[in-house]
Amino acid sequence: MLRVDGITAGYGPVTILRDLSFQAAPGQVTCIMGRNGAGKSTLMKAIMGLVPVQSGQISLSGVPVHSLPAHKVPLQGIAYVPQGRRLFGPLTVAENIEIGLFTRKKGLQTRNFVLDLFPRLAERLDQVASTLSGGEQQMLAIARALCLEPSVLLLDEPTEGLQPSMIALIRDTVLRLRETGLATVLVEQRMDTVMRMADRVAFMAHGRVEADVARDQLTPDSSLFQQFVGV
């Protein structure tokens, strides 16, 4: 269980997250929704130690992680795919995967698992990452993160700018991973994608989670979508 308890965080003197609490359970997909500037990406970065937490606590299975330096957070089993993917563009697909495996000293079994999830990558192991299509780059970013064998996977707008077939592939992959017991935290703005993937939806505004609702309690015309996401 990933727990975020009453954290305040931001950039220098600018506070973005204000007494924010949130949790993500194993075997569930928790979607975070909110307008631009609500603090969604900052929350992801705070969990990963990339934004300092001024107060409150972040813990994984009861072990505090908020005070760890950023490079040690993945070692605890939290993987992060940031918005924009952040691949090693000049390196090949195989080399990007090897870097993911090296982080927690994983081997052939893990490599085979991620390539089974994304067989298109297995066909492009020698291809330079920067020459992949946008959807293929997103596959590689997720595959590299999964090389950690994480217990929590953070995805920041993974479907942004992708064609419908790629969105469907990523959606199906996330749902397949849910069956393994992985806790997935997904920042997503597409209501139709959220309704198909989420177990819970956390709505953010002004640096706080203002509502946390089971997906089966939501409908496409729910007032929460208009209140926290609509223009």
Long-range contacts (C-beta under 8 A, 24 or more apart in sequence): 1-25, 1-26, 1-60, 1-61, 1-62, 1-183, 2-47, 2-58, 2-59, 2-60, 2-78, 2-152, 2-183, 2-185, 3-57, 3-58, 3-59, 3-60, 4-43, 4-46, 4-47, 4-56, 4-57, 4-58, 5-56, 5-57, 5-58, 5-59, 6-55, 6-56, 6-57, 7-46, 7-53, 7-54, 7-55, 7-56, 7-57, 7-58, 7-66, 8-53, 8-54, 8-55, 8-56, 9-42, 9-46, 9-51, 9-52, 9-53, 9-54, 10-42, 10-51, 10-54, 11-42, 11-51, 15-54, 15-207, 16-42, 16-51, 16-207, 17-42, 17-43, 17-46, 17-207, 17-208, 18-206, 18-207, 18-208, 19-56, 19-208, 20-56, 20-207, 20-208, 20-209, 21-56, 21-209, 22-202, 22-209, 22-212, 24-152, 24-183, 24-184, 24-185, 25-183, 25-199, 26-151, 26-181, 26-182, 26-183, 27-178, 27-179, 27-181, 27-182, 27-183, 28-178, 28-183, 28-184, 28-199, 28-200, 29-174, 29-175, 29-178, 29-184, 29-186, 29-197, 29-198, 29-199, 29-200, 30-183, 30-184, 30-185, 30-186, 30-198, 30-199, 30-200, 30-201, 30-202, 31-186, 31-187, 31-188, 31-194, 31-197, 31-198, 31-200, 31-201, 31-202, 31-215, 32-185, 32-186, 32-187, 32-188, 32-201, 32-202, 32-204, 32-209, 33-187, 33-188, 33-189, 33-194, 33-201, 33-202, 33-203, 33-204, 33-225, 33-228, 33-229, 34-203, 34-204, 34-205, 34-228, 34-229, 35-205, 35-228, 35-229, 38-204, 38-205, 38-206, 38-207, 38-228, 39-204, 39-206, 39-207, 39-208, 40-156, 40-187, 40-204, 41-82, 41-83, 41-156, 41-187, 42-207, 43-204, 44-80, 44-82, 44-154, 44-156, 44-185, 44-187, 47-73, 47-78, 47-80, 47-154, 47-185, 48-73, 48-74, 48-78, 48-80, 48-154, 49-73, 60-151, 60-152, 61-151, 74-103, 74-104, 74-148, 74-150, 75-103, 75-104, 77-104, 77-148, 77-149, 77-150, 77-151, 77-152, 78-150, 78-151, 78-152, 78-154, 79-145, 79-146, 79-148, 79-150, 79-152, 79-153, 79-154, 80-145, 80-154, 80-156, 81-138, 81-141, 81-142, 81-145, 81-153, 81-154, 81-155, 81-156, 81-158, 82-156, 83-156, 83-157, 83-160, 83-187, 85-137, 85-138, 85-140, 85-141, 86-141, 87-129, 87-130, 87-137, 87-140, 87-141, 87-144, 88-129, 89-128, 89-129, 89-130, 90-128, 90-129, 90-130, 91-128, 91-129, 92-125, 92-126, 92-127, 92-128, 92-129, 93-121, 93-124, 93-125, 93-126, 93-127, 93-129, 93-132, 93-140, 94-125, 94-126, 96-129, 96-140, 96-144, 97-121, 97-125, 97-140, 97-143, 97-144, 97-147, 99-144, 100-143, 100-144, 100-145, 100-146, 100-147, 100-148, 101-147, 103-147, 103-148, 104-147, 104-148, 104-149, 106-147, 106-148, 106-149, 110-146, 110-147, 110-149, 111-147, 113-146, 114-143, 114-146, 114-147, 115-143, 117-143, 117-146, 117-173, 117-176, 117-177, 118-142, 118-143, 118-173, 134-161, 134-162, 134-166, 135-162, 135-163, 135-165, 135-166, 135-169, 135-170, 138-162, 138-166, 138-170, 139-169, 139-170, 142-170, 142-173, 146-177, 150-182, 151-181, 151-182, 151-183, 152-182, 152-183, 152-184, 152-185, 153-177, 153-182, 153-183, 153-184, 153-185, 154-185, 155-184, 155-185, 155-186, 155-187, 156-187, 157-187, 157-188, 157-189, 158-186, 158-188, 159-188, 159-190, 159-193, 160-189, 167-193, 171-196, 171-197, 189-229, 191-220, 191-225, 191-229, 192-220, 195-220, 203-227, 203-228, 203-229, 204-228
